[in-house]
């Protein structure tokens, strides 16, 4: 093998190595870009899940609070009805007491 052949072989090997390095850099860049996209998708998915969970929790709390409010309202209505009933029952006695008081003077 002559000196020219040896030098050409070295040159070819260097060119091949440069091509492999460039190809490896491209592949590495692609892997990093894909990893970044996957990470962004995972973060978005986690955020969406958190939002959905928060909405469900708030809806559940609103529903529970609404039911409790209905129960309190029903109890309050019963108390008011009892007071009104008691007032009606005592009104006649109060009127009679006032009349008796005015008549005795």
Buried (B, 14 or more C-beta within 10 A) or exposed (E): EEEEEEEEEEEEEEEEEEEEEEEEEEEEEEEEEEEEEEEEEEEEEEEEEEEEEEEEEEEEEEEEEEEEEEEEEEEEEEEEEEEEEEEEEEEEEEEEEEEEEEEEE
